[in-house]
């Protein structure tokens, strides 16, 4: 992580010296939670849960982030790459259907080191669960270590992505990354138990006041892929509970309406995408995980 180029920010910060990149963290791997998680898509959570590891820090600055204390403030516990590998193996021992690496991009070198050490010991799929703002070089470095990519595709509009996540180039970057992910892992593969074992699962969160942008995102996906190239998870779980008081975007202070969500769902169906449509009852802060405190 010397002269860091793990993500499209290309900070060129020497994180190994203790300096922090745009992601808000140095080279020390920090995780905020590792546990079985039952609130992912059914094809990921199953009956026993997904073995999630939430990493501290993030290369996006989403003003509405429900994991703000982790993504923006870096809350979490420090681990060596060996301890990280042990966490993965422990989740597998607990019965996890998969190892789910949440917001992992800025720790990619350590994750690659950990997975390379234990990959032959893992008999469950490895999921790379990210915000979509990825460099193709990092995706290439993960080839053979990741089975399932589960990226967001948050925005099409450069204005919205700049205002909400500090990334005006979000769609251009995410498009290239998703195309590389799908090329690497291929079409979705479902095992005999109905669990996803390989492929691309794209998530999109519908935001209040952004219905037209959500429809544009789906239209772009239709240009990038055929419906059987990937699975789509359309999410309605946006809640304004985590929006700071000084946020200038008034639309983010409310939940999405039924009209907004249904119009996006209709477009998903029109385009023939397969996957999941989240229920409106998921828009509740109670579903936010409890995170570990700092160890310092």
C-alpha positions as CSV (number, residue, x, y, z in Angstrom):
1,X,0.0,0.0,0.0
2,X,3.0,2.3,-0.6
3,X,1.9,5.0,-3.1
4,X,-1.6,3.5,-2.9
5,X,-3.5,2.9,-6.2
6,X,-5.9,0.2,-4.9
7,X,-8.9,2.2,-6.2
8,X,-9.8,4.8,-8.9
9,X,-8.9,7.6,-6.5
10,X,-5.2,6.8,-7.0
11,X,-4.3,8.8,-3.9
12,X,-0.6,7.8,-4.2
13,X,-0.4,8.1,-0.4
14,X,2.1,5.9,1.4
15,X,-0.4,4.2,3.7
16,X,2.3,1.9,5.1
17,X,3.9,5.0,6.7
18,X,0.7,5.6,8.6
19,X,-0.7,8.2,6.3
20,X,-4.4,7.8,5.4
21,X,-5.8,7.7,1.9
22,X,-9.2,9.1,0.7
23,X,-10.6,5.9,2.3
24,X,-9.8,7.3,5.7
25,X,-7.5,4.5,6.8
26,X,-3.8,3.6,6.7
27,X,-2.4,0.2,5.7
28,X,-3.5,-1.5,9.0
29,X,-6.4,-3.8,8.2
30,X,-9.4,-2.9,10.4
31,X,-12.7,-4.7,10.5
32,X,-15.9,-3.6,12.2
33,X,-17.7,-6.9,12.3
34,X,-17.3,-10.5,11.4
35,X,-20.4,-12.7,11.9
36,X,-23.1,-14.8,10.2
37,X,-25.5,-12.4,8.5
38,X,-29.1,-13.4,7.6
39,X,-30.1,-10.2,5.9
40,X,-28.5,-10.5,2.5
41,X,-30.4,-11.7,-0.6
42,X,-31.8,-15.2,0.0
43,X,-29.5,-16.7,-2.6
44,X,-26.6,-15.4,-0.4
45,X,-27.9,-15.7,3.2
46,X,-29.6,-19.1,2.9
47,X,-30.6,-20.7,6.2
48,X,-27.3,-20.4,8.0
49,X,-26.2,-17.0,7.0
50,X,-23.5,-15.3,5.0
51,X,-20.1,-15.1,6.7
52,X,-19.7,-11.3,6.5
53,X,-16.6,-9.3,7.3
54,X,-17.2,-5.6,7.4
55,X,-14.1,-3.6,6.7
56,X,-13.5,-0.1,8.1
57,X,-13.1,2.9,5.8
58,X,-14.4,3.4,2.3
59,X,-13.3,5.0,-1.0
60,X,-16.7,6.6,-1.4
61,X,-18.3,9.4,0.7
62,X,-22.0,8.7,0.5
63,X,-23.7,11.3,2.6
64,X,-26.6,8.9,3.4
65,X,-24.4,5.9,4.4
66,X,-26.1,3.7,7.1
67,X,-22.6,2.4,8.2
68,X,-21.3,5.9,8.7
69,X,-19.3,5.2,11.9
70,X,-17.4,2.5,10.0
71,X,-17.1,3.9,6.5
72,X,-16.4,7.5,7.4
73,X,-15.0,7.3,10.9
74,X,-13.0,4.1,10.5
75,X,-14.4,2.3,13.6
76,X,-13.1,-1.2,14.0
77,X,-10.4,-3.5,15.2
78,X,-7.0,-4.0,13.8
79,X,-6.0,-7.4,12.4
80,X,-3.0,-8.9,10.7
81,X,-3.5,-10.6,7.4
82,X,-3.1,-14.0,9.2
83,X,-5.8,-13.1,11.7
84,X,-8.0,-12.0,8.8
85,X,-7.5,-15.4,7.2
86,X,-8.4,-17.1,10.5
87,X,-11.6,-15.1,10.7
88,X,-12.6,-16.4,7.3
89,X,-11.9,-20.0,8.3
90,X,-13.8,-19.5,11.6
91,X,-16.9,-18.2,9.7
92,X,-16.7,-21.3,7.5
93,X,-16.5,-23.5,10.6
94,X,-19.6,-21.8,12.0
95,X,-21.5,-22.9,8.9
96,X,-21.4,-19.8,6.7
97,X,-22.7,-20.4,3.2
98,X,-19.9,-18.1,1.9
99,X,-17.2,-15.6,2.9
100,X,-18.7,-12.1,2.3
101,X,-16.1,-9.3,2.2
102,X,-17.9,-6.0,2.7
103,X,-16.3,-2.7,1.4
104,X,-12.9,-4.5,0.9
105,X,-11.3,-2.4,-1.9
106,X,-8.8,-0.3,0.1
107,X,-7.5,-3.5,1.7
108,X,-7.2,-5.5,-1.5
109,X,-3.4,-6.4,-1.1
110,X,-4.0,-7.8,2.4
111,X,-7.1,-9.6,1.3
112,X,-5.2,-11.2,-1.6
113,X,-2.4,-12.2,0.8
114,X,-4.9,-13.8,3.2
115,X,-7.0,-15.6,0.6
116,X,-3.9,-16.9,-1.2
117,X,-2.8,-18.5,2.1
118,X,-6.1,-20.3,2.7
119,X,-8.0,-20.5,-0.6
120,X,-7.5,-24.3,-0.8
121,X,-9.0,-24.6,2.7
122,X,-12.1,-22.7,1.8
123,X,-14.9,-24.9,0.3
124,X,-17.5,-22.0,0.3
125,X,-17.6,-19.2,-2.3
126,X,-15.8,-15.9,-1.6
127,X,-17.9,-12.8,-2.3
128,X,-16.5,-9.4,-3.1
129,X,-19.2,-7.0,-1.8
130,X,-18.3,-3.5,-2.9
131,X,-19.6,0.0,-3.9
132,X,-18.8,-0.5,-7.6
133,X,-16.1,2.2,-7.6
134,X,-13.3,-0.2,-8.5
135,X,-10.2,-0.2,-10.7
136,X,-10.0,-3.0,-13.3
137,X,-6.4,-3.6,-12.1
138,X,-7.6,-4.6,-8.7
139,X,-10.3,-6.8,-10.1
140,X,-7.7,-8.5,-12.3
141,X,-5.6,-9.1,-9.2
142,X,-8.5,-10.9,-7.5
143,X,-8.9,-13.4,-10.4
144,X,-9.1,-16.9,-9.1
145,X,-9.7,-15.8,-5.5
146,X,-13.2,-14.4,-5.8
147,X,-16.2,-16.5,-6.9
148,X,-19.0,-13.9,-6.6
149,X,-18.9,-10.2,-7.3
150,X,-21.6,-8.2,-5.5
151,X,-21.1,-4.6,-6.5
152,X,-23.5,-1.7,-6.2
153,X,-24.3,0.3,-9.3
154,X,-25.4,3.4,-7.5
155,X,-25.8,6.2,-10.1
156,X,-25.8,7.1,-13.8
157,X,-25.7,10.9,-13.4
158,X,-22.3,12.4,-12.7
159,X,-23.9,15.3,-10.9
160,X,-25.7,13.1,-8.5
161,X,-22.7,10.8,-7.9
162,X,-20.5,13.8,-7.2
163,X,-23.0,15.4,-4.8
164,X,-23.9,12.2,-2.9
165,X,-20.6,10.2,-3.0
166,X,-17.8,12.6,-4.1
167,X,-17.2,10.7,-7.3
168,X,-18.2,12.5,-10.5
169,X,-16.7,9.7,-12.6
170,X,-18.6,7.0,-10.7
171,X,-20.6,5.5,-13.6
172,X,-17.8,5.5,-16.1
173,X,-15.5,3.7,-13.6
174,X,-18.2,1.3,-12.3
175,X,-19.2,0.3,-15.8
176,X,-15.7,-0.8,-16.7
177,X,-15.3,-2.6,-13.4
178,X,-18.6,-4.5,-13.7
179,X,-17.8,-5.5,-17.2
180,X,-14.5,-6.9,-16.0
181,X,-16.1,-8.7,-13.1
182,X,-18.7,-10.4,-15.3
183,X,-16.0,-11.4,-17.8
184,X,-14.0,-13.0,-15.0
185,X,-16.7,-15.0,-13.2
186,X,-19.2,-15.6,-16.0
187,X,-22.9,-16.2,-15.8
188,X,-24.6,-16.9,-12.4
189,X,-24.3,-20.4,-11.1
190,X,-26.8,-21.7,-8.6
191,X,-25.9,-24.9,-6.7
192,X,-28.2,-27.8,-5.8
193,X,-29.3,-26.1,-2.6
194,X,-30.4,-22.9,-4.4
195,X,-27.4,-20.9,-3.3
196,X,-25.3,-18.8,-5.6
197,X,-21.8,-20.3,-6.1
198,X,-20.4,-18.0,-8.8
199,X,-21.3,-15.0,-10.9
200,X,-22.3,-11.3,-10.7
201,X,-25.0,-10.0,-8.5
202,X,-25.6,-6.2,-9.0
203,X,-27.3,-4.1,-6.3
204,X,-29.1,-0.8,-6.8
205,X,-30.6,1.3,-4.1
206,X,-33.4,3.5,-5.1
207,X,-33.0,7.0,-3.6
208,X,-35.8,9.5,-2.9
209,X,-36.0,12.0,-5.7
210,X,-33.8,10.0,-8.0
211,X,-36.3,7.7,-9.7
212,X,-35.2,8.8,-13.2
213,X,-31.6,8.2,-12.4
214,X,-32.5,4.7,-11.2
215,X,-34.3,3.9,-14.4
216,X,-31.2,5.2,-16.3
217,X,-29.0,2.8,-14.4
218,X,-31.2,-0.1,-15.4
219,X,-31.2,1.0,-19.0
220,X,-27.5,1.1,-18.9
221,X,-27.3,-2.4,-17.5
222,X,-29.4,-3.6,-20.4
223,X,-26.8,-2.1,-22.8
224,X,-23.9,-3.7,-20.9
225,X,-25.3,-7.2,-20.3
226,X,-28.0,-9.7,-21.5
227,X,-30.5,-10.6,-18.7
228,X,-28.8,-14.0,-18.1
229,X,-25.4,-12.5,-17.6
230,X,-26.1,-11.4,-14.0
231,X,-28.7,-11.1,-11.3
232,X,-30.1,-7.8,-10.1
233,X,-31.1,-6.9,-6.5
234,X,-33.3,-3.8,-6.4
235,X,-33.4,-2.3,-3.0
236,X,-35.9,-0.1,-1.2
237,X,-34.1,0.0,2.2
238,X,-33.0,3.7,2.0
239,X,-33.7,5.4,5.3
240,X,-32.9,9.1,6.2
241,X,-31.9,8.2,9.8
242,X,-28.2,8.6,8.9
243,X,-28.2,11.8,6.9
244,X,-26.3,14.5,8.8
245,X,-28.0,17.7,9.8
246,X,-25.9,19.9,7.5
247,X,-26.7,17.8,4.4
248,X,-27.9,20.2,1.7
249,X,-30.0,17.7,-0.2
250,X,-33.6,17.9,1.2
251,X,-34.8,14.9,-0.8
252,X,-32.5,12.7,1.2
253,X,-34.4,13.5,4.4
254,X,-37.4,11.4,3.4
255,X,-38.0,7.8,2.4
256,X,-38.8,6.8,-1.1
257,X,-42.5,6.8,-2.1
258,X,-44.4,3.8,-3.5
259,X,-44.7,5.5,-6.8
260,X,-40.9,6.0,-7.1
261,X,-40.1,2.5,-6.2
262,X,-42.8,0.8,-8.3
263,X,-41.8,2.8,-11.4
264,X,-38.2,1.4,-11.1
265,X,-39.5,-2.1,-10.4
266,X,-41.7,-1.9,-13.5
267,X,-38.6,-1.0,-15.6
268,X,-36.7,-3.9,-14.1
269,X,-39.5,-6.2,-15.2
270,X,-39.8,-4.6,-18.6
271,X,-36.1,-5.2,-19.2
272,X,-36.4,-8.9,-18.2
273,X,-33.9,-8.8,-15.4
274,X,-33.9,-11.7,-12.9
275,X,-33.1,-11.3,-9.3
276,X,-34.7,-9.7,-6.2
277,X,-37.1,-6.9,-5.4
278,X,-36.8,-5.8,-1.8
279,X,-39.9,-5.1,0.3
280,X,-40.5,-1.6,1.5
281,X,-40.5,-2.8,5.1
282,X,-36.7,-3.1,4.8
283,X,-36.4,0.7,5.0
284,X,-35.7,0.6,8.7
285,X,-32.6,1.5,10.7
286,X,-33.1,-1.5,12.9
287,X,-31.5,-3.7,10.1
288,X,-28.2,-1.9,10.5
289,X,-25.6,-4.3,12.0
290,X,-24.1,-3.7,15.4
291,X,-20.4,-2.9,14.9
292,X,-17.4,-3.7,17.1
293,X,-15.6,-0.8,18.9
294,X,-12.0,0.3,18.5
295,X,-9.3,-1.8,20.2
296,X,-7.1,1.2,20.9
